[in-house]
Amino acid sequence: MDLAQCSLNSVTVKGAGFTEVADLAEQWGFGGVGLWRDVLDGVDLAGASARLRGSGLRVTSVCRGGMFPQPTAELRREAMADNRMAVDQAHALGADCLVLVCGAAHGDLAGARLQVHDGIAELEPYARQAGVRLAVEPMHPMMASSRSVITSLQEANDLIEAIDSDLVGIALDSYHVWWDAALQQQIARAGERLFSVQLADWVTPIQGELSSRGMPGEGCIDMTGFVADCRNAGYAGLVEVEILSDRWWAEAAPRAVHAAANGLAAV
C-alpha cells in the first residue's frame, strides 16, 4: 500500500509524544495519524489540529471511549463523563471517529453486553451534537474479561444495527477478527458502517495479552485479503497500522516506523 493511504497509530511508537508522532508520520509520507488519548495529555488541541492540517495529516481515530460495563452506578457515571470528554477531544481534532473499547464483564456477561448497548445509546446524542462518529471495536474473545465483551464482528454488527444510528459504526482490527470463518460475510454486512480499519499481525507464541502483536507480514494474517475485503465492502478511508508490541516498543520510534512502512508496502 501507498503510505499516503495509511495512518500511523500513536501506540505503534508508544512513548513518543504528539509532536514526534506527527513528525514521523509526515516524514514517512503517511496520510494520517491515529491518536491514543495519552498523547493528548497537556496538548493544546486547537494547536495540534492546526499543526496536523498544515502537514496534510488526517486524524483517523481517537482511542478510546467505551468501558461501559461498571459494577456501580457511580462508576457508570464516571465512565460516561470520560466518554463525553473523549468525544470533545475527537471533535476538537476533527477525527474520523472515536474508537469504543466497549468494556469487560464483571461476573455478568449478559448484563455487561446490555450495559454496552445502553451506554452507546446514551452517548450517541452527545456525539451527534459534536458531529463525532462512534466506532465499536470488536475484540478477540480472549479479551472479554479485561477489555471488551463484544468479541466478534457479527456481534458488533448486531449491536450497531440495534442502536440504528448513522453515527455508530465499526472499528475493525485485523488482529482481533482474522480467525472468524464468517469474517468476509460480516465485513460485507458492515459495509458503509466501517469507520476505521486497522492492521496488526498475529504472531506466536503470545507473550502478553495486549502487547504481542506483529507488524504487517510478521505473522499469519492475510493482510492483503483483509484490506481488499474492507475496500470491497465500501471502506474508502485510510488504513491504520496499530501495533501493541513489547518487542517494537523496545526499539527507537524511527525503527518501528521503518518496520511498519516496510510491512505496509507489501499489503
Secondary structure in CASP SS format (residue, H / E / C, confidence):
PFRMAT SS
TARGET T0000
AUTHOR 0000-0000-0000
METHOD secondary structure of the structure
MODEL  1
M C 1.00
D C 1.00
L H 1.00
A H 1.00
Q H 1.00
C E 1.00
S E 1.00
L E 1.00
N E 1.00
S H 1.00
V H 1.00
T H 1.00
V H 1.00
K C 1.00
G C 1.00
A C 1.00
G C 1.00
F H 1.00
T H 1.00
E H 1.00
V H 1.00
A H 1.00
D H 1.00
L H 1.00
A H 1.00
E H 1.00
Q H 1.00
W H 1.00
G C 1.00
F C 1.00
G C 1.00
G E 1.00
V E 1.00
G E 1.00
L E 1.00
W E 1.00
R H 1.00
D H 1.00
V H 1.00
L H 1.00
D C 1.00
G C 1.00
V C 1.00
D C 1.00
L H 1.00
A H 1.00
G H 1.00
A H 1.00
S H 1.00
A H 1.00
R H 1.00
L H 1.00
R H 1.00
G H 1.00
S C 1.00
G C 1.00
L C 1.00
R E 1.00
V E 1.00
T E 1.00
S E 1.00
V E 1.00
C E 1.00
R E 1.00
G E 1.00
G E 1.00
M C 1.00
F C 1.00
P C 1.00
Q C 1.00
P C 1.00
T C 1.00
A H 1.00
E H 1.00
L H 1.00
R H 1.00
R H 1.00
E H 1.00
A H 1.00
M H 1.00
A H 1.00
D H 1.00
N H 1.00
R H 1.00
M H 1.00
A H 1.00
V H 1.00
D H 1.00
Q H 1.00
A H 1.00
H H 1.00
A H 1.00
L H 1.00
G C 1.00
A C 1.00
D C 1.00
C C 1.00
L E 1.00
V E 1.00
L E 1.00
V E 1.00
C C 1.00
G E 1.00
A C 1.00
A C 1.00
H C 1.00
G C 1.00
D C 1.00
L H 1.00
A H 1.00
G H 1.00
A H 1.00
R H 1.00
L H 1.00
Q H 1.00
V H 1.00
H H 1.00
D H 1.00
G H 1.00
I H 1.00
A H 1.00
E H 1.00
L H 1.00
E H 1.00
P H 1.00
Y H 1.00
A H 1.00
R H 1.00
Q H 1.00
A H 1.00
G C 1.00
V C 1.00
R C 1.00
L E 1.00
A E 1.00
V E 1.00
E C 1.00
P C 1.00
M C 1.00
H C 1.00
P H 1.00
M H 1.00
M H 1.00
A C 1.00
S C 1.00
S C 1.00
R C 1.00
S E 1.00
V C 1.00
I C 1.00
T C 1.00
S C 1.00
L H 1.00
Q H 1.00
E H 1.00
A H 1.00
N H 1.00
D H 1.00
L H 1.00
I H 1.00
E H 1.00
A H 1.00
I H 1.00
D C 1.00
S C 1.00
D C 1.00
L C 1.00
V E 1.00
G E 1.00
I E 1.00
A E 1.00
L E 1.00
D E 1.00
S H 1.00
Y H 1.00
H H 1.00
V H 1.00
W C 1.00
W C 1.00
D C 1.00
A C 1.00
A C 1.00
L H 1.00
Q H 1.00
Q H 1.00
Q H 1.00
I H 1.00
A H 1.00
R H 1.00
A H 1.00
G H 1.00
E H 1.00
R H 1.00
L E 1.00
F E 1.00
S E 1.00
V E 1.00
Q E 1.00
L E 1.00
A C 1.00
D E 1.00
W E 1.00
V C 1.00
T C 1.00
P C 1.00
I C 1.00
Q C 1.00
G C 1.00
E C 1.00
L C 1.00
S C 1.00
S E 1.00
R E 1.00
G E 1.00
M C 1.00
P C 1.00
G C 1.00
E C 1.00
G C 1.00
C C 1.00
I C 1.00
D C 1.00
M H 1.00
T H 1.00
G H 1.00
F H 1.00
V H 1.00
A H 1.00
D H 1.00
C H 1.00
R H 1.00
N H 1.00
A C 1.00
G C 1.00
Y C 1.00
A C 1.00
G C 1.00
L C 1.00
V E 1.00
E E 1.00
V E 1.00
E C 1.00
I C 1.00
L C 1.00
S E 1.00
D H 1.00
R H 1.00
W H 1.00
W H 1.00
A C 1.00
E C 1.00
A C 1.00
A H 1.00
P H 1.00
R H 1.00
A H 1.00
V H 1.00
H H 1.00
A H 1.00
A H 1.00
A H 1.00
N H 1.00
G H 1.00
L H 1.00
A H 1.00
A C 1.00
V C 1.00
END
